[in-house]
Amino acid sequence: MYIGTQAQAAADKPAIIHARTGATLTYGQLDAESIRVARLLHARGLRRGDRIAIYMENHLSYMALIWAALRSGLCAVPVNRYFTAEE
């Protein structure tokens, strides 16, 4: 599923619901935020095929960052704070 297509079909429907807080992000908001972040990443010099490490808490904006990376052709590498040195 491409988020842009879903945003056009159901812009006001919840795409993500935070289990703990109940906060939501609609498909339209997710699409708009991922476009904004994709432009920011491009402005910072990242190009198709580059990798970005993602180290962040459980937050609605995590998926916007993932979609921004995907739509930009970047490789998103989630980093878990519990990783050991060997991992």
ABEGO torsion letter per residue (X at the ends): XBAAAAAAABAABBABBBAAAGBBBBAAAAAAAAAAAAAAAAAAGBBBGBBBBBBBBBBAAAAAAAAAAAAAGBBBBBBBAABBAAX
